[in-house]
């Protein structure tokens, strides 16, 4: 894989998809439908998916493509693949809260090695560069010219007596709260979608436990960004690395964290 090309293409497509999402987001009204799994979908999900899928297929025709909005792709099995959630946080989008993201990742042998997470309403763009280092670009988000970038790094020595925890806005439950209670917590942040991974990657949080259903397209890009900033994502049950390419692309419960956080068993 040409990682310079991959980084450029994923960045550009996320920005193009973000523009289309914001066009619909800022419109007076948009239709919301329910998919077979009872999750919501909007025209923004589908339009963003069309932009990203066409761009990836044109640039990398020989690489398998898995995307949330194309059910046929969920039956594809490959060791190396691109995986897309064109609009993660559809519920946040529908409620006109800004915590939704565009997510594109590249997985090799079960590991998300490159990814981009773009939050167009928040004007935050996180991605792995050609070397695999994660950066946050601060604007002006021109399609063909990279703007100012800041390398990202997790907190190197998190204080286990005063941890910063980030958790879901829409999916908090008692089991999650009970697990968080096993830690000494300084403060908690709420964030939607894959932004939770990025907040650990920037050092704004130390740990994100997820005791709920997610799919690989929900997490792969954020996982790649966190890894490129020095962080880790492990299974909740045994603390082994979370791997990708599983049948059906469903994830087990997991914990994303900065190294140095002493993980607790539930």
N, C-alpha and C positions, 0 to 999 in steps of 0.2 A: 504493500500500500504506500502511495505517495502521501505522506502525512502533511506536507505543505498544502497540497491540493485539497486533501480532506478537510483540514482546518478552515481553509478559505471557503470551500463549498458549504460546509455546515454552518459557518457563521453567516454567510450571505443568505442562505435559504431561511435561517431562523429570523433574520431581519425582514425578509420579504413576507414570510408568513405572519410575523408580528404586525406589519403594516395592514395586512388584510384583516387580521383579528381586530385591530383597533378601529378600523373603518366600520365593522359590524357592531362592535362594542359601543361606539359613539352614535350609532343610528337610533332613531326614536324607539324602535321596537324590533325584536327578532324572534323567530319561531324556536321553541324548545320541544324536541321530541324525546321519546323514551326508547332506548334500545332493548334488545331481547334480554339483556342482563339487568334491566331496570335502571341503568345509568342514563343520565341525560346526554343529549347531543344537540348541537346547534349548527347553523350554517357556517359559523366560524371554524368549528372543528373540521368540517368537511372541506372548506376552502383552503385552510392551512395545510391539510393533508394532501390536497391535490398539488399545491405549490411544491411542497417538500418532496413528495414521492416522484414527481416528474423530474425535479432537479437532481435527485440522487440517482435515479435510473439512467438519466442522461450522462452523468459524470462517472458512475461506477456500475456499468451494466452487468458486470459479472459477479457482483456481490449481492447475496441474498438480502431482501428487504422485508422487515417485519414492521407493521404499523397498526396501531390500535384500531383505526377506522376501516381497515380492510380485513374482514374476518377470514378470507381465504389464506391470507399470509400467516395466520396463527397456526396453520397446519404444516408450515415449512419447518424443516429441521436442518440446521447447518451449524458448523463449528465457528464460522466467521460470518458475521452479518451486521447490517445496519438496522437500528431499531428506533422507532419514532413514536412519540406521543405529541401530536400536533398542537393540542391544547390541553395541558394538564391543569386540573382545577376548574373544570367546566361549571361546577356549582358556584365557585367564587365569581366566575365570569357572569353567570346568570344573575347573581345578586349584586352585580356591578361593584364587586370588591376587586382590588387590583392584584391579588395573589395568584394569578394564573401564569403559566409558562409554556413556552415552546421548547420541546426536548428532542434532541437528535443524538444518538450515540453509535459508536462502533465497537463491536464485541469480538474479541479473538480468544478462542479456546476457553470460553466461559467468563472472561474478564473484560469489563468495559474499559477500554484503553484510551478512548477519546470521546469527548462529549461537549455539547453546548446546551446551556439553559438560558433562555431569554425571557425576561419578564417585561413585556412591552409597556404595560400601564405604569410600572414602577421605574421604567427606563434603567433597568439593570441587566447587564449582559455578562455572563460568566462562561468561559470555555477553556478547553485545553489547547495550548498552542502546538506547533509542529513537533516540539520536543517532548510534549506530554506535561509540561508545567501548566498549571491552571492560572488564569489571569482574569481580572475583571476589567472590561473596557468601559471607560467613563463617557464616551461620546466622541463626536456627534453621530456615530452609527451610520456613516456612509457605507453604501453597499460594497464598493470596490476599494475602499481605503480604510485601513485599520486606524482607529484613533488612539488616544492615550490609553495605555494599559498599565495595570498594577498587578505584579505577581501576588498570588494568594497563598496564604499559609495558615494552617490550623494553629491553635494555641499549643505551644510546645511543652509547657509545663502546667497543665490545668490543675487547679486547686481542688482536690477531691473533698475538701471540707466546705467548698463554696462553688458548686458547679453551676454553669449556665445551661439550662435545658431548653430545647425547642421542641414543640409538639404541634400537632395538627389543629387547625381551626375547626374543621368540619368533622373530624373523626375521633375526637377525644372520647374515651370511655373509662369506666371504673377500673378495668384491668390495667390500662395505661397509667392512670393516676396511682394505683397501688404499686406498680413497678417503680415509678418515679419517686415514691415515698421511701424507697430503699436507699436513696442517695441523699447526701447533704446538699441542698440546693440554695444557691444564692438568689437566683431569679429565674423566671420562666418567660419565654417568648412564645407567641403563637404565630404560625406562618402557614400559608397554604402551599399545596403542590410541592414540587421539587426544590423550592426555595429553602426548605429546611436543611437539605444537604449543603447548599451554598453558604448558609449562615455559619455552619461549622467550618467550611472551607476558608471563610474569611476571618475566622477567629471570633465571630460574634456570638457563637454558642459552642458548647463542648460535647453535647450528646443529644441524639434524637432517637428514642425508642419507638418502634412501630409495631403495635400488637393488633394488627388488622390486615385485611386483604389488600394486597397490591399486586400489580402485574409488572413484568419486567420493563415494559415501556414507560411505566410510571417512574422507575428508579434508575435506569441505566445511565442516563445523561448526568443526573445529579451524583450518582456513584462515581462516574469517571472524573467529574470536576473535583469531588472530595478527595479521591485518590491522588489526583494531580497536585493537590495542596497538602498532601501528607497525611490524610485521614484514612479511616478504615470503615468498612461495612461488613458486619458479621451476622450470622444467623442468631436468632434469639435463643434457640434451644441448646446449642452447643458451642457457640461463639467461634465457629469456623467461618471462613470467608463465604460471603454470599456469591453464588455462581449463577451464570446465565446460560440460556439455551435449554432450559428445562422443558419437559413436555407440557404443552399448553401455556407456557410462559407465565405461570403463576408463581409468586414468591411466598416463602414462609415468612413468619414474623422475623424482624431484624432489628439491629441496633447500629446506627451510624454514630461514629464518635471520633474524637481526637485521641491519638495515642497518649497514654499517660492517665486516661480515665480508668479507674479500677471498676471493671464491669461486675455487676451483681447478678447472682442467679435468683430467679423468682421463686 
